[in-house]
Amino acid sequence: GIRLSSARREVRSGLCQYSAASAGAREFVSQHYVDLKTENPTTPILVRECSDVQPMLYARFAHGREKSSGIADLESSDILERLKTMDETSLQEAANSSVL
């Protein structure tokens, strides 16, 4: 399963239903959405479809902090790794800022 950190408050993806640049994002949703929701039942996982948008991945954390990443032309497996990295990076930044 794909267990996300409890620090993450929300995951959103924006993609186009038709564009080639969003093909990996559409595949990611079809391959991983159910598993993500099953493993993270209290975390909202939102998929926004809109014509002619560049595919993006967003993660929202406590205190309104948000990270985003462009996912155009990425494969589904690359998007999954990007999602995991956004989580780990954010946790490391939070830990470092609390030390100050």
KOLTI-465364 format. One record per residue: residue number from 1; residue in three letters; x, y, z of N, C-alpha, C in turn. Coordinates in Angstrom, 3 decimals, padded with zeros to 6 digits. Layout:
<node><num>NUM</num><residu>ALA</residu><n_u>X</n_u><n_v>Y</n_v><n_w>Z</n_w><ca_u>X</ca_u><ca_v>Y</ca_v><ca_w>Z</ca_w><c_u>X</c_u><c_v>Y</c_v><c_w>Z</c_w></node>
...
END
This chain:
<node><num>1</num><residu>GLY</residu><n_u>000.807</n_u><n_v>-001.201</n_v><n_w>000.000</n_w><ca_u>000.000</ca_u><ca_v>000.000</ca_v><ca_w>000.000</ca_w><c_u>000.841</c_u><c_v>001.252</c_v><c_w>000.000</c_w></node>
<node><num>2</num><residu>ILE</residu><n_u>000.192</n_u><n_v>002.351</n_v><n_w>-000.251</n_w><ca_u>000.844</ca_u><ca_v>003.659</ca_v><ca_w>-000.317</ca_w><c_u>000.384</c_u><c_v>004.471</c_v><c_w>000.889</c_w></node>
<node><num>3</num><residu>ARG</residu><n_u>001.127</n_u><n_v>004.377</n_v><n_w>001.970</n_w><ca_u>000.766</ca_u><ca_v>005.089</ca_v><ca_w>003.197</ca_w><c_u>001.454</c_u><c_v>006.445</c_v><c_w>003.197</c_w></node>
<node><num>4</num><residu>LEU</residu><n_u>000.663</n_u><n_v>007.510</n_v><n_w>003.313</n_w><ca_u>001.196</ca_u><ca_v>008.868</ca_v><ca_w>003.348</ca_w><c_u>001.388</c_u><c_v>009.299</c_v><c_w>004.799</c_w></node>
<node><num>5</num><residu>SER</residu><n_u>002.251</n_u><n_v>010.252</n_v><n_w>004.993</n_w><ca_u>002.508</ca_u><ca_v>010.787</ca_v><ca_w>006.323</ca_w><c_u>001.256</c_u><c_v>011.441</c_v><c_w>006.894</c_w></node>
<node><num>6</num><residu>SER</residu><n_u>001.108</n_u><n_v>011.378</n_v><n_w>008.196</n_w><ca_u>-000.039</ca_u><ca_v>012.023</ca_v><ca_w>008.844</ca_w><c_u>000.082</c_u><c_v>013.545</c_v><c_w>008.791</c_w></node>
<node><num>7</num><residu>ALA</residu><n_u>001.265</n_u><n_v>014.053</n_v><n_w>008.452</n_w><ca_u>001.449</ca_u><ca_v>015.505</ca_v><ca_w>008.320</ca_w><c_u>000.711</c_u><c_v>016.057</c_v><c_w>007.104</c_w></node>
<node><num>8</num><residu>ARG</residu><n_u>000.435</n_u><n_v>015.206</n_v><n_w>006.158</n_w><ca_u>-000.246</ca_u><ca_v>015.643</ca_v><ca_w>004.933</ca_w><c_u>-001.736</c_u><c_v>015.773</c_v><c_w>005.200</c_w></node>
<node><num>9</num><residu>ARG</residu><n_u>-002.286</n_u><n_v>016.939</n_v><n_w>004.878</n_w><ca_u>-003.707</ca_u><ca_v>017.187</ca_v><ca_w>005.110</ca_w><c_u>-004.573</c_u><c_v>016.936</c_v><c_w>003.887</c_w></node>
<node><num>10</num><residu>GLU</residu><n_u>-003.960</n_u><n_v>017.035</n_v><n_w>002.688</n_w><ca_u>-004.738</ca_u><ca_v>016.886</ca_v><ca_w>001.451</ca_w><c_u>-003.791</c_u><c_v>016.656</c_v><c_w>000.284</c_w></node>
<node><num>11</num><residu>VAL</residu><n_u>-004.250</n_u><n_v>015.879</n_v><n_w>-000.689</n_w><ca_u>-003.533</ca_u><ca_v>015.676</ca_v><ca_w>-001.953</ca_w><c_u>-004.489</c_u><c_v>016.051</c_v><c_w>-003.069</c_w></node>
<node><num>12</num><residu>ARG</residu><n_u>-004.004</n_u><n_v>016.872</n_v><n_w>-004.023</n_w><ca_u>-004.821</ca_u><ca_v>017.243</ca_v><ca_w>-005.176</ca_w><c_u>-004.000</c_u><c_v>017.039</c_v><c_w>-006.436</c_w></node>
<node><num>13</num><residu>SER</residu><n_u>-004.675</n_u><n_v>016.643</n_v><n_w>-007.478</n_w><ca_u>-004.025</ca_u><ca_v>016.619</ca_v><ca_w>-008.780</ca_w><c_u>-004.937</c_u><c_v>017.318</c_v><c_w>-009.769</c_w></node>
<node><num>14</num><residu>GLY</residu><n_u>-004.328</n_u><n_v>018.060</n_v><n_w>-010.655</n_w><ca_u>-005.047</ca_u><ca_v>018.710</ca_v><ca_w>-011.732</ca_w><c_u>-004.536</c_u><c_v>018.147</c_v><c_w>-013.046</c_w></node>
<node><num>15</num><residu>LEU</residu><n_u>-005.457</n_u><n_v>017.794</n_v><n_w>-013.918</n_w><ca_u>-005.051</ca_u><ca_v>017.184</ca_v><ca_w>-015.185</ca_w><c_u>-006.082</c_u><c_v>017.461</c_v><c_w>-016.255</c_w></node>
<node><num>16</num><residu>CYS</residu><n_u>-005.655</n_u><n_v>017.269</n_v><n_w>-017.499</n_w><ca_u>-006.536</ca_u><ca_v>017.409</ca_v><ca_w>-018.655</ca_w><c_u>-007.019</c_u><c_v>016.011</c_v><c_w>-019.055</c_w></node>
<node><num>17</num><residu>GLN</residu><n_u>-008.283</n_u><n_v>015.921</n_v><n_w>-019.417</n_w><ca_u>-008.860</ca_u><ca_v>014.623</ca_v><ca_w>-019.783</ca_w><c_u>-008.300</c_u><c_v>014.075</c_v><c_w>-021.096</c_w></node>
<node><num>18</num><residu>TYR</residu><n_u>-007.730</n_u><n_v>014.942</n_v><n_w>-021.943</n_w><ca_u>-007.383</ca_u><ca_v>014.529</ca_v><ca_w>-023.299</ca_w><c_u>-005.919</c_u><c_v>014.713</c_v><c_w>-023.677</c_w></node>
<node><num>19</num><residu>SER</residu><n_u>-005.206</n_u><n_v>015.632</n_v><n_w>-023.073</n_w><ca_u>-003.868</ca_u><ca_v>015.977</ca_v><ca_w>-023.557</ca_w><c_u>-002.855</c_u><c_v>014.859</c_v><c_w>-023.345</c_w></node>
<node><num>20</num><residu>ALA</residu><n_u>-001.893</n_u><n_v>014.808</n_v><n_w>-024.242</n_w><ca_u>-000.814</ca_u><ca_v>013.825</ca_v><ca_w>-024.116</ca_w><c_u>000.027</c_u><c_v>014.088</c_v><c_w>-022.873</c_w></node>
<node><num>21</num><residu>ALA</residu><n_u>000.199</n_u><n_v>015.353</n_v><n_w>-022.508</n_w><ca_u>001.006</ca_u><ca_v>015.706</ca_v><ca_w>-021.334</ca_w><c_u>000.391</c_u><c_v>015.157</c_v><c_w>-020.047</c_w></node>
<node><num>22</num><residu>SER</residu><n_u>-000.924</n_u><n_v>014.935</n_v><n_w>-020.030</n_w><ca_u>-001.614</ca_u><ca_v>014.419</ca_v><ca_w>-018.851</ca_w><c_u>-001.809</c_u><c_v>012.906</c_v><c_w>-018.868</c_w></node>
<node><num>23</num><residu>ALA</residu><n_u>-001.294</n_u><n_v>012.218</n_v><n_w>-019.886</n_w><ca_u>-001.515</ca_u><ca_v>010.768</ca_v><ca_w>-020.003</ca_w><c_u>-001.019</c_u><c_v>010.021</c_v><c_w>-018.762</c_w></node>
<node><num>24</num><residu>GLY</residu><n_u>000.166</n_u><n_v>010.356</n_v><n_w>-018.283</n_w><ca_u>000.705</ca_u><ca_v>009.701</ca_v><ca_w>-017.092</ca_w><c_u>-000.118</c_u><c_v>010.005</c_v><c_w>-015.853</c_w></node>
<node><num>25</num><residu>ALA</residu><n_u>-000.634</n_u><n_v>011.232</n_v><n_w>-015.752</n_w><ca_u>-001.468</ca_u><ca_v>011.612</ca_v><ca_w>-014.612</ca_w><c_u>-002.780</c_u><c_v>010.825</c_v><c_w>-014.622</c_w></node>
<node><num>26</num><residu>ARG</residu><n_u>-003.377</n_u><n_v>010.653</n_v><n_w>-015.790</n_w><ca_u>-004.604</ca_u><ca_v>009.859</ca_v><ca_w>-015.882</ca_w><c_u>-004.333</c_u><c_v>008.403</c_v><c_w>-015.498</c_w></node>
<node><num>27</num><residu>GLU</residu><n_u>-003.213</n_u><n_v>007.875</n_v><n_w>-015.962</n_w><ca_u>-002.829</ca_u><ca_v>006.508</ca_v><ca_w>-015.626</ca_w><c_u>-002.567</c_u><c_v>006.375</c_v><c_w>-014.117</c_w></node>
<node><num>28</num><residu>PHE</residu><n_u>-001.905</n_u><n_v>007.374</n_v><n_w>-013.528</n_w><ca_u>-001.646</ca_u><ca_v>007.380</ca_v><ca_w>-012.093</ca_w><c_u>-002.952</c_u><c_v>007.281</c_v><c_w>-011.303</c_w></node>
<node><num>29</num><residu>VAL</residu><n_u>-003.935</n_u><n_v>008.082</n_v><n_w>-011.690</n_w><ca_u>-005.222</ca_u><ca_v>008.067</ca_v><ca_w>-010.993</ca_w><c_u>-005.878</c_u><c_v>006.694</c_v><c_w>-011.135</c_w></node>
<node><num>30</num><residu>SER</residu><n_u>-005.883</n_u><n_v>006.141</n_v><n_w>-012.340</n_w><ca_u>-006.549</ca_u><ca_v>004.842</ca_v><ca_w>-012.520</ca_w><c_u>-005.808</c_u><c_v>003.715</c_v><c_w>-011.803</c_w></node>
<node><num>31</num><residu>GLN</residu><n_u>-004.490</n_u><n_v>003.809</n_v><n_w>-011.688</n_w><ca_u>-003.718</ca_u><ca_v>002.744</ca_v><ca_w>-011.046</ca_w><c_u>-003.632</c_u><c_v>002.875</c_v><c_w>-009.526</c_w></node>
<node><num>32</num><residu>HIS</residu><n_u>-003.613</n_u><n_v>004.109</n_v><n_w>-008.996</n_w><ca_u>-003.261</ca_u><ca_v>004.294</ca_v><ca_w>-007.586</ca_w><c_u>-004.321</c_u><c_v>004.949</c_v><c_w>-006.709</c_w></node>
<node><num>33</num><residu>TYR</residu><n_u>-005.362</n_u><n_v>005.529</n_v><n_w>-007.293</n_w><ca_u>-006.333</ca_u><ca_v>006.262</ca_v><ca_w>-006.466</ca_w><c_u>-006.969</c_u><c_v>005.361</c_v><c_w>-005.399</c_w></node>
<node><num>34</num><residu>VAL</residu><n_u>-007.464</n_u><n_v>004.214</n_v><n_w>-005.784</n_w><ca_u>-008.164</ca_u><ca_v>003.336</ca_v><ca_w>-004.838</ca_w><c_u>-007.233</c_u><c_v>002.924</c_v><c_w>-003.703</c_w></node>
<node><num>35</num><residu>ASP</residu><n_u>-006.005</n_u><n_v>002.554</n_v><n_w>-004.034</n_w><ca_u>-005.033</ca_u><ca_v>002.167</ca_v><ca_w>-003.007</ca_w><c_u>-004.709</c_u><c_v>003.341</c_v><c_w>-002.088</c_w></node>
<node><num>36</num><residu>LEU</residu><n_u>-004.518</n_u><n_v>004.532</n_v><n_w>-002.665</n_w><ca_u>-004.245</ca_u><ca_v>005.717</ca_v><ca_w>-001.844</ca_w><c_u>-005.383</c_u><c_v>005.979</c_v><c_w>-000.868</c_w></node>
<node><num>37</num><residu>LYS</residu><n_u>-006.629</n_u><n_v>005.916</n_v><n_w>-001.351</n_w><ca_u>-007.785</ca_u><ca_v>006.167</ca_v><ca_w>-000.471</ca_w><c_u>-007.923</c_u><c_v>005.083</c_v><c_w>000.585</c_w></node>
<node><num>38</num><residu>THR</residu><n_u>-007.668</n_u><n_v>003.823</n_v><n_w>000.213</n_w><ca_u>-007.780</ca_u><ca_v>002.719</ca_v><ca_w>001.162</ca_w><c_u>-006.753</c_u><c_v>002.854</c_v><c_w>002.274</c_w></node>
<node><num>39</num><residu>GLU</residu><n_u>-005.518</n_u><n_v>003.206</n_v><n_w>001.928</n_w><ca_u>-004.441</ca_u><ca_v>003.322</ca_v><ca_w>002.915</ca_w><c_u>-004.475</c_u><c_v>004.622</c_v><c_w>003.699</c_w></node>
<node><num>40</num><residu>ASN</residu><n_u>-005.184</n_u><n_v>005.634</n_v><n_w>003.185</n_w><ca_u>-005.218</ca_u><ca_v>006.967</ca_v><ca_w>003.801</ca_w><c_u>-006.663</c_u><c_v>007.461</c_v><c_w>003.864</c_w></node>
<node><num>41</num><residu>PRO</residu><n_u>-007.519</n_u><n_v>006.767</n_v><n_w>004.619</n_w><ca_u>-008.953</ca_u><ca_v>007.064</ca_v><ca_w>004.554</ca_w><c_u>-009.350</c_u><c_v>008.455</c_v><c_w>005.071</c_w></node>
<node><num>42</num><residu>THR</residu><n_u>-008.534</n_u><n_v>009.066</n_v><n_w>005.906</n_w><ca_u>-008.903</ca_u><ca_v>010.383</ca_v><ca_w>006.440</ca_w><c_u>-008.281</c_u><c_v>011.536</c_v><c_w>005.662</c_w></node>
<node><num>43</num><residu>THR</residu><n_u>-007.436</n_u><n_v>011.235</n_v><n_w>004.685</n_w><ca_u>-006.794</ca_u><ca_v>012.272</ca_v><ca_w>003.882</ca_w><c_u>-007.597</c_u><c_v>012.505</c_v><c_w>002.606</c_w></node>
<node><num>44</num><residu>PRO</residu><n_u>-008.089</n_u><n_v>013.730</n_v><n_w>002.395</n_w><ca_u>-008.777</ca_u><ca_v>014.007</ca_v><ca_w>001.131</ca_w><c_u>-007.807</c_u><c_v>013.862</c_v><c_w>-000.045</c_w></node>
<node><num>45</num><residu>ILE</residu><n_u>-008.213</n_u><n_v>013.117</n_v><n_w>-001.046</n_w><ca_u>-007.426</ca_u><ca_v>012.935</ca_v><ca_w>-002.271</ca_w><c_u>-008.332</c_u><c_v>013.343</c_v><c_w>-003.424</c_w></node>
<node><num>46</num><residu>LEU</residu><n_u>-008.027</n_u><n_v>014.498</n_v><n_w>-003.998</n_w><ca_u>-008.915</ca_u><ca_v>015.118</ca_v><ca_w>-004.982</ca_w><c_u>-008.292</c_u><c_v>015.092</c_v><c_w>-006.366</c_w></node>
<node><num>47</num><residu>VAL</residu><n_u>-009.109</n_u><n_v>014.821</n_v><n_w>-007.361</n_w><ca_u>-008.679</ca_u><ca_v>014.831</ca_v><ca_w>-008.755</ca_w><c_u>-009.527</c_u><c_v>015.875</c_v><c_w>-009.476</c_w></node>
<node><num>48</num><residu>ARG</residu><n_u>-008.856</n_u><n_v>016.876</n_v><n_w>-010.043</n_w><ca_u>-009.538</ca_u><ca_v>017.941</ca_v><ca_w>-010.773</ca_w><c_u>-009.222</c_u><c_v>017.799</c_v><c_w>-012.254</c_w></node>
<node><num>49</num><residu>GLU</residu><n_u>-010.252</n_u><n_v>017.607</n_v><n_w>-013.047</n_w><ca_u>-010.087</ca_u><ca_v>017.517</ca_v><ca_w>-014.498</ca_w><c_u>-010.539</c_u><c_v>018.819</c_v><c_w>-015.127</c_w></node>
<node><num>50</num><residu>CYS</residu><n_u>-009.702</n_u><n_v>019.355</n_v><n_w>-016.003</n_w><ca_u>-010.031</ca_u><ca_v>020.598</ca_v><ca_w>-016.683</ca_w><c_u>-009.322</c_u><c_v>020.609</c_v><c_w>-018.026</c_w></node>
<node><num>51</num><residu>SER</residu><n_u>-010.020</n_u><n_v>021.020</n_v><n_w>-019.066</n_w><ca_u>-009.427</ca_u><ca_v>021.024</ca_v><ca_w>-020.408</ca_w><c_u>-008.234</c_u><c_v>021.962</c_v><c_w>-020.489</c_w></node>
<node><num>52</num><residu>ASP</residu><n_u>-007.215</n_u><n_v>021.510</n_v><n_w>-021.168</n_w><ca_u>-006.050</ca_u><ca_v>022.325</ca_v><ca_w>-021.513</ca_w><c_u>-005.271</c_u><c_v>022.872</c_v><c_w>-020.320</c_w></node>
<node><num>53</num><residu>VAL</residu><n_u>-005.208</n_u><n_v>022.132</n_v><n_w>-019.222</n_w><ca_u>-004.363</ca_u><ca_v>022.549</ca_v><ca_w>-018.095</ca_w><c_u>-003.088</c_u><c_v>021.713</c_v><c_w>-018.092</c_w></node>
<node><num>54</num><residu>GLN</residu><n_u>-002.039</n_u><n_v>022.272</n_v><n_w>-017.548</n_w><ca_u>-000.815</ca_u><ca_v>021.514</ca_v><ca_w>-017.337</ca_w><c_u>-001.012</c_u><c_v>020.660</c_v><c_w>-016.093</c_w></node>
<node><num>55</num><residu>PRO</residu><n_u>-000.703</n_u><n_v>019.376</n_v><n_w>-016.151</n_w><ca_u>-000.923</ca_u><ca_v>018.518</ca_v><ca_w>-014.997</ca_w><c_u>-000.017</c_u><c_v>018.915</c_v><c_w>-013.824</c_w></node>
<node><num>56</num><residu>MET</residu><n_u>-000.623</n_u><n_v>018.961</n_v><n_w>-012.643</n_w><ca_u>000.084</ca_u><ca_v>019.364</ca_v><ca_w>-011.425</ca_w><c_u>-000.313</c_u><c_v>018.441</c_v><c_w>-010.285</c_w></node>
<node><num>57</num><residu>LEU</residu><n_u>000.572</n_u><n_v>018.340</n_v><n_w>-009.322</n_w><ca_u>000.324</ca_u><ca_v>017.587</ca_v><ca_w>-008.101</ca_w><c_u>000.529</c_u><c_v>018.547</c_v><c_w>-006.933</c_w></node>
<node><num>58</num><residu>TYR</residu><n_u>-000.415</n_u><n_v>018.561</n_v><n_w>-005.993</n_w><ca_u>-000.360</ca_u><ca_v>019.459</ca_v><ca_w>-004.848</ca_w><c_u>-000.472</c_u><c_v>018.644</c_v><c_w>-003.561</c_w></node>
<node><num>59</num><residu>ALA</residu><n_u>000.264</n_u><n_v>019.062</n_v><n_w>-002.556</n_w><ca_u>000.145</ca_u><ca_v>018.471</ca_v><ca_w>-001.223</ca_w><c_u>-000.007</c_u><c_v>019.618</c_v><c_w>-000.231</c_w></node>
<node><num>60</num><residu>ARG</residu><n_u>-001.037</n_u><n_v>019.537</n_v><n_w>000.617</n_w><ca_u>-001.273</ca_u><ca_v>020.568</ca_v><ca_w>001.627</ca_w><c_u>-000.948</c_u><c_v>019.989</c_v><c_w>002.995</c_w></node>
<node><num>61</num><residu>PHE</residu><n_u>-000.290</n_u><n_v>020.802</n_v><n_w>003.812</n_w><ca_u>000.138</ca_u><ca_v>020.398</ca_v><ca_w>005.138</ca_w><c_u>-000.455</c_u><c_v>021.339</c_v><c_w>006.180</c_w></node>
<node><num>62</num><residu>ALA</residu><n_u>-000.132</n_u><n_v>021.118</n_v><n_w>007.433</n_w><ca_u>-000.631</ca_u><ca_v>021.954</ca_v><ca_w>008.528</ca_w><c_u>-000.273</c_u><c_v>023.422</c_v><c_w>008.293</c_w></node>
<node><num>63</num><residu>HIS</residu><n_u>-001.068</n_u><n_v>024.299</n_v><n_w>008.866</n_w><ca_u>-000.859</ca_u><ca_v>025.751</ca_v><ca_w>008.817</ca_w><c_u>-000.902</c_u><c_v>026.298</c_v><c_w>007.394</c_w></node>
<node><num>64</num><residu>GLY</residu><n_u>-001.623</n_u><n_v>025.595</n_v><n_w>006.504</n_w><ca_u>-001.811</ca_u><ca_v>026.087</ca_v><ca_w>005.146</ca_w><c_u>-000.604</c_u><c_v>025.962</c_v><c_w>004.240</c_w></node>
<node><num>65</num><residu>ARG</residu><n_u>000.452</n_u><n_v>025.305</n_v><n_w>004.711</n_w><ca_u>001.617</ca_u><ca_v>025.117</ca_v><ca_w>003.848</ca_w><c_u>001.250</c_u><c_v>024.185</c_v><c_w>002.708</c_w></node>
<node><num>66</num><residu>GLU</residu><n_u>001.732</n_u><n_v>024.514</n_v><n_w>001.527</n_w><ca_u>001.399</ca_u><ca_v>023.720</ca_v><ca_w>000.352</ca_w><c_u>002.623</c_u><c_v>023.568</c_v><c_w>-000.534</c_w></node>
<node><num>67</num><residu>LYS</residu><n_u>002.761</n_u><n_v>022.392</n_v><n_w>-001.125</n_w><ca_u>003.812</ca_u><ca_v>022.133</ca_v><ca_w>-002.108</ca_w><c_u>003.138</c_u><c_v>021.733</c_v><c_w>-003.403</c_w></node>
<node><num>68</num><residu>SER</residu><n_u>003.734</n_u><n_v>022.119</n_v><n_w>-004.515</n_w><ca_u>003.189</ca_u><ca_v>021.715</ca_v><ca_w>-005.811</ca_w><c_u>004.340</c_u><c_v>021.269</c_v><c_w>-006.703</c_w></node>
<node><num>69</num><residu>SER</residu><n_u>003.988</n_u><n_v>020.442</n_v><n_w>-007.672</n_w><ca_u>004.982</ca_u><ca_v>019.926</ca_v><ca_w>-008.594</ca_w><c_u>004.332</c_u><c_v>019.681</c_v><c_w>-009.949</c_w></node>
<node><num>70</num><residu>GLY</residu><n_u>004.986</n_u><n_v>020.126</n_v><n_w>-010.998</n_w><ca_u>004.512</ca_u><ca_v>019.839</ca_v><ca_w>-012.348</ca_w><c_u>004.743</c_u><c_v>018.367</c_v><c_w>-012.663</c_w></node>
<node><num>71</num><residu>ILE</residu><n_u>003.756</n_u><n_v>017.724</n_v><n_w>-013.265</n_w><ca_u>003.869</ca_u><ca_v>016.298</ca_v><ca_w>-013.581</ca_w><c_u>003.605</c_u><c_v>016.031</c_v><c_w>-015.066</c_w></node>
<node><num>72</num><residu>ALA</residu><n_u>003.789</n_u><n_v>017.055</n_v><n_w>-015.902</n_w><ca_u>003.570</ca_u><ca_v>016.891</ca_v><ca_w>-017.342</ca_w><c_u>004.541</c_u><c_v>015.869</c_v><c_w>-017.908</c_w></node>
<node><num>73</num><residu>ASP</residu><n_u>004.018</n_u><n_v>015.007</n_v><n_w>-018.750</n_w><ca_u>004.799</ca_u><ca_v>014.015</ca_v><ca_w>-019.483</ca_w><c_u>005.511</c_u><c_v>012.989</c_v><c_w>-018.603</c_w></node>
<node><num>74</num><residu>LEU</residu><n_u>005.119</n_u><n_v>012.862</n_v><n_w>-017.324</n_w><ca_u>005.710</ca_u><ca_v>011.849</ca_v><ca_w>-016.455</ca_w><c_u>004.907</c_u><c_v>010.560</c_v><c_w>-016.533</c_w></node>
<node><num>75</num><residu>GLU</residu><n_u>005.569</n_u><n_v>009.444</n_v><n_w>-016.301</n_w><ca_u>004.902</ca_u><ca_v>008.146</ca_v><ca_w>-016.209</ca_w><c_u>004.225</c_u><c_v>008.037</c_v><c_w>-014.842</c_w></node>
<node><num>76</num><residu>SER</residu><n_u>003.258</n_u><n_v>007.148</n_v><n_w>-014.742</n_w><ca_u>002.541</ca_u><ca_v>006.927</ca_v><ca_w>-013.489</ca_w><c_u>003.502</c_u><c_v>006.625</c_v><c_w>-012.338</c_w></node>
<node><num>77</num><residu>SER</residu><n_u>004.499</n_u><n_v>005.768</n_v><n_w>-012.570</n_w><ca_u>005.457</ca_u><ca_v>005.407</ca_v><ca_w>-011.513</ca_w><c_u>006.286</c_u><c_v>006.611</c_v><c_w>-011.075</c_w></node>
<node><num>78</num><residu>ASP</residu><n_u>006.604</n_u><n_v>007.511</n_v><n_w>-012.011</n_w><ca_u>007.357</ca_u><ca_v>008.726</ca_v><ca_w>-011.673</ca_w><c_u>006.518</c_u><c_v>009.667</c_v><c_w>-010.810</c_w></node>
<node><num>79</num><residu>ILE</residu><n_u>005.213</n_u><n_v>009.736</n_v><n_w>-011.100</n_w><ca_u>004.317</ca_u><ca_v>010.589</ca_v><ca_w>-010.322</ca_w><c_u>004.202</c_u><c_v>010.050</c_v><c_w>-008.896</c_w></node>
<node><num>80</num><residu>LEU</residu><n_u>004.128</n_u><n_v>008.737</n_v><n_w>-008.745</n_w><ca_u>004.081</ca_u><ca_v>008.134</ca_v><ca_w>-007.418</ca_w><c_u>005.338</c_u><c_v>008.485</c_v><c_w>-006.624</c_w></node>
<node><num>81</num><residu>GLU</residu><n_u>006.492</n_u><n_v>008.392</n_v><n_w>-007.252</n_w><ca_u>007.740</ca_u><ca_v>008.757</ca_v><ca_w>-006.570</ca_w><c_u>007.761</c_u><c_v>010.241</c_v><c_w>-006.223</c_w></node>
<node><num>82</num><residu>ARG</residu><n_u>007.252</n_u><n_v>011.082</n_v><n_w>-007.112</n_w><ca_u>007.179</ca_u><ca_v>012.524</ca_v><ca_w>-006.847</ca_w><c_u>006.298</c_u><c_v>012.783</c_v><c_w>-005.621</c_w></node>
<node><num>83</num><residu>LEU</residu><n_u>005.167</n_u><n_v>012.086</n_v><n_w>-005.536</n_w><ca_u>004.266</ca_u><ca_v>012.242</ca_v><ca_w>-004.390</ca_w><c_u>004.979</c_u><c_v>011.856</c_v><c_w>-003.092</c_w></node>
<node><num>84</num><residu>LYS</residu><n_u>005.688</n_u><n_v>010.743</n_v><n_w>-003.098</n_w><ca_u>006.421</ca_u><ca_v>010.304</ca_v><ca_w>-001.910</ca_w><c_u>007.520</c_u><c_v>011.302</c_v><c_w>-001.537</c_w></node>
<node><num>85</num><residu>THR</residu><n_u>008.229</n_u><n_v>011.824</n_v><n_w>-002.523</n_w><ca_u>009.309</ca_u><ca_v>012.782</ca_v><ca_w>-002.274</ca_w><c_u>008.773</c_u><c_v>014.088</c_v><c_w>-001.701</c_w></node>
<node><num>86</num><residu>MET</residu><n_u>007.648</n_u><n_v>014.548</n_v><n_w>-002.213</n_w><ca_u>007.048</ca_u><ca_v>015.776</ca_v><ca_w>-001.684</ca_w><c_u>006.765</c_u><c_v>015.597</c_v><c_w>-000.204</c_w></node>
<node><num>87</num><residu>ASP</residu><n_u>006.348</n_u><n_v>014.429</n_v><n_w>000.190</n_w><ca_u>006.028</ca_u><ca_v>014.146</ca_v><ca_w>001.577</ca_w><c_u>007.287</c_u><c_v>014.162</c_v><c_w>002.439</c_w></node>
<node><num>88</num><residu>GLU</residu><n_u>008.307</n_u><n_v>013.418</n_v><n_w>002.043</n_w><ca_u>009.538</ca_u><ca_v>013.328</ca_v><ca_w>002.825</ca_w><c_u>010.239</c_u><c_v>014.677</c_v><c_w>002.911</c_w></node>
<node><num>89</num><residu>THR</residu><n_u>010.310</n_u><n_v>015.391</n_v><n_w>001.808</n_w><ca_u>010.958</ca_u><ca_v>016.691</ca_v><ca_w>001.794</ca_w><c_u>010.254</c_u><c_v>017.641</c_v><c_w>002.750</c_w></node>
<node><num>90</num><residu>SER</residu><n_u>008.940</n_u><n_v>017.631</n_v><n_w>002.738</n_w><ca_u>008.181</ca_u><ca_v>018.528</ca_v><ca_w>003.599</ca_w><c_u>008.391</c_u><c_v>018.192</c_v><c_w>005.064</c_w></node>
<node><num>91</num><residu>LEU</residu><n_u>008.466</n_u><n_v>016.915</n_v><n_w>005.381</n_w><ca_u>008.699</ca_u><ca_v>016.526</ca_v><ca_w>006.765</ca_w><c_u>010.086</c_u><c_v>016.953</c_v><c_w>007.233</c_w></node>
<node><num>92</num><residu>GLN</residu><n_u>011.081</n_u><n_v>016.825</n_v><n_w>006.374</n_w><ca_u>012.429</ca_u><ca_v>017.235</ca_v><ca_w>006.736</ca_w><c_u>012.485</c_u><c_v>018.746</c_v><c_w>006.947</c_w></node>
<node><num>93</num><residu>GLU</residu><n_u>011.810</n_u><n_v>019.497</n_v><n_w>006.091</n_w><ca_u>011.789</ca_u><ca_v>020.961</ca_v><ca_w>006.252</ca_w><c_u>011.099</c_u><c_v>021.347</c_v><c_w>007.547</c_w></node>
<node><num>94</num><residu>ALA</residu><n_u>010.012</n_u><n_v>020.669</n_v><n_w>007.886</n_w><ca_u>009.289</ca_u><ca_v>020.967</ca_v><ca_w>009.120</ca_w><c_u>010.173</c_u><c_v>020.668</c_v><c_w>010.333</c_w></node>
<node><num>95</num><residu>ALA</residu><n_u>010.883</n_u><n_v>019.550</n_v><n_w>010.293</n_w><ca_u>011.767</ca_u><ca_v>019.184</ca_v><ca_w>011.400</ca_w><c_u>012.894</c_u><c_v>020.207</c_v><c_w>011.535</c_w></node>
<node><num>96</num><residu>ASN</residu><n_u>013.459</n_u><n_v>020.617</n_v><n_w>010.421</n_w><ca_u>014.557</ca_u><ca_v>021.588</ca_v><ca_w>010.463</ca_w><c_u>014.082</c_u><c_v>022.930</c_v><c_w>010.974</c_w></node>
<node><num>97</num><residu>SER</residu><n_u>012.892</n_u><n_v>023.372</n_v><n_w>010.590</n_w><ca_u>012.418</ca_u><ca_v>024.684</ca_v><ca_w>011.024</ca_w><c_u>012.051</c_u><c_v>024.685</c_v><c_w>012.501</c_w></node>
<node><num>98</num><residu>SER</residu><n_u>011.664</n_u><n_v>023.528</n_v><n_w>013.047</n_w><ca_u>011.318</ca_u><ca_v>023.496</ca_v><ca_w>014.473</ca_w><c_u>012.560</c_u><c_v>023.521</c_v><c_w>015.350</c_w></node>
<node><num>99</num><residu>VAL</residu><n_u>013.720</n_u><n_v>023.177</n_v><n_w>014.785</n_w><ca_u>014.972</ca_u><ca_v>023.214</ca_v><ca_w>015.543</ca_w><c_u>015.404</c_u><c_v>024.642</c_v><c_w>015.772</c_w></node>
<node><num>100</num><residu>LEU</residu><n_u>015.117</n_u><n_v>025.512</n_v><n_w>014.808</n_w><ca_u>015.498</ca_u><ca_v>026.915</ca_v><ca_w>014.928</ca_w><c_u>014.728</c_u><c_v>027.526</c_v><c_w>016.036</c_w></node>
END
